């Protein structure tokens, strides 16, 4: 949603790796370049606002949230929930379908990611869904959206693939760093919240079967 806001309002938006060592470092770099960073966040938890205290644990965020709630109620006679609805009507209703599958053998997940990479001939379609771009942050990495084919984000030995679909869906598959889990994240937006929830669930369930093939690959549903 933040990216959609940036596109519509004309301000700068950047992706980083998950984790505040990445977001904090990039924020500091941009600050040195004279760029005022208003907000940094990660998907799981953590919100960093302003430059007074660059924390992720919500100390500053809670103060800003209280200030926002007070302003909305006293100046616009709106609740926070009503303001969120206003934002969704302007930028879209964003829904996620996230989860994970367990795996017992390294060979299982290795085979899955090898199949998805297809010897460098990355998938251009998953069933009826066209794939516009693929980003692979594993080893040397690959990003079909850049002229060089190299990702702008750091790469590592850990498997992580992201697909950008023509219908706006973003799908990411990665391995947990602490448990034998293959995690998946799907996100879609729509002008209608019910349609957004329905579409992302349907597409997520389809892509899990089409791309991960849990029964064939002996992945275990939690």
N, C-alpha and C positions, 0 to 999 in steps of 0.2 A: 504493500500500500504506500509505503514511504517513497518508493521509486515512482509510482504513478503520480504522487503529489509533486515530486521533483520535476517530472516531465511536463505536467500541466502548469506549474507555477514558475518554472524556469530557474530552479536552483540546482546546485551540484549534488549528485548522488554517487556514492562509491560502494562497491562490494569489498569486503575483506574476508579473511578466514574467520570462522567462529572462534571466539575467545578474546578476552579483553587485552591480552598481550598484543594481538594483532590490531584491534581497533584503537587501543590507547596509543600504540606506536604510530599508526597512521594519522591519528588526530594530532599528535605532537609534530609530525612532519608537516602537515598542512598548516598548522599554526605558525611554524617557522617560515612558511611560504607566504604568510599574510592572509591565509584563508580562515574565516571565522567558522568554526565547526559548531553547529547548533545542537546536534543530537547524534548519538551513536548507540546502537542496541544490537543484541543477538537474539536469535529465534527462541532459545530455551528460556533464559531469564537474564536480565541485566540491562539497565538503562543509564546512560551517561549524558547529562545535559550541561552545557556551558563549560567554563574553564576555571571556575573557582576551586572545585574539587572534582578531579577526574575519577570518580568512583563508579563502580558498576552495581553496587548493592542497594541503590535506590534512596540513599540519604538525601541527596540533592533532588532527585526525581520526586520524592514524596513532598518536598516543600513546593516544587514547581506545580505539582498536581493540585495541591491544596490552594495555591494561588490561582490556578486556572479555574478550579471549581467555584471559588469565591467570586471571581470576575464574572463567570457565566451566570451565576445565580443573581448577583446584585446588579449587573449592568445589562444583561440580556434576558433575564428571567428564564434561563434554560438550565436543565440538569446536565451532568456529564454524559449520561446516556443519550440525551437528545442531541448533544453536540456530536457524539460519535455517529449517530444516525445522519446528521447533516453532512459529515465528512464522507460517509459511505455513499450517500446519494450523489456527491460530487465526484468522488474518485473510484467508486466501485465497491462492491461487497466482496471481500477476500475470505475465502474458506480454505482450510487445510485438511488433508487426510494423511495422517502420519502414523507410523507404527514400526514394528520390527518382526523379524523371523529368526529363530535360533538355528545354528548350524553345528554339527558335530565334528566334521572333518574339514581341515584346511582345503583339501582337494575340491570340496563342494563349492565353496565360494570362489576359488581360483577358476573353476570351470565356468561359473556364471559370468564372471567379469571377462574371461577370455572370449566367451560367446558374444557378449555385448560389444567388445572391442573389434571382433571379427578381423583380426590381423591388420588393424588400422583402417579397415573399411567400415567405419562406424554406421550404425543404423540410421537410415533416413526416414524410416516409417515404422510404426508399431501398430499392426493391424490397420484400421482406418485412419489412424492419427499420424499426420505428417510432422516430422521433426525438422525444425529450422536450423538449430545449432546444437552442438555437443561440446561439453567442456569436461576434460579428463584431467584431474589433478594428481594423477599417479605417476611416479617416476619422472620421466622427462616431460610428460604432460602433452595435452593437445587442446586447442580451442578453435573450432571452425569459424568463430566470429571475428578473429583477428587476422590481419593480412599475412602474418608470419606463421599462423597456425599454432603459436605458442601462447599459453595462458598468461595473463598478467598477474594472477595470484600465485602464491608459493605452491610448489608441489612437494610430495613426500612419497614414501614407499607404500602408504596406506591407500587402499582402493577407495576412490570417490569419483562418481560419474554424475553429471547433471545434463538433463535434456530440456531444451526449450522448444515446446511444441507450437505449431502454427496457430492453434486455438487459444494460446496464451498460457497454457499449463506449463509449470516448471516442475520437473521430477528429478529428485536426487536420490541416489543409492550410495550408501557408504557403510563401512564396518565400524562397529563400536571399538573404541580404544581400550576398553576395560572388560568387555564381556563378549562371548561368542554370539553376537547379534549382527544381523544384516538389517540396517535401518533404512527406511524409505520415507520420503517427504514429498507430498504432492500439494500444489497450490494452484488455485484458479480464482478468477474474479468474474463477476457478472453484475448487471444492473439490478438484479433481483436476488435477495438473499436465499430464498428457497431454491431457485435455479442454481445458484452457485454451490450450495451444499450438495444438491442432487448430482450435478455434473462432476464435481471433484471426486465424489464417492464412487460413482460409476466408472469414471476413467481410472481412478486409483486401483480399484479392484481388477479392472481389465489388464492394466499394465503389470500388476503383480503376477498375474497368471501368464501373460504373454512374454514378459521380459525376465522374470525370475523363475517361473515354472517351479513352484515350491514342492509339488509332489515328485516330479521327475528328479529334482536336485536334492531331495531329502531335507528340505528345510522344514522346520517344525513351527507350527503356529502356537503362540503363547496362550 
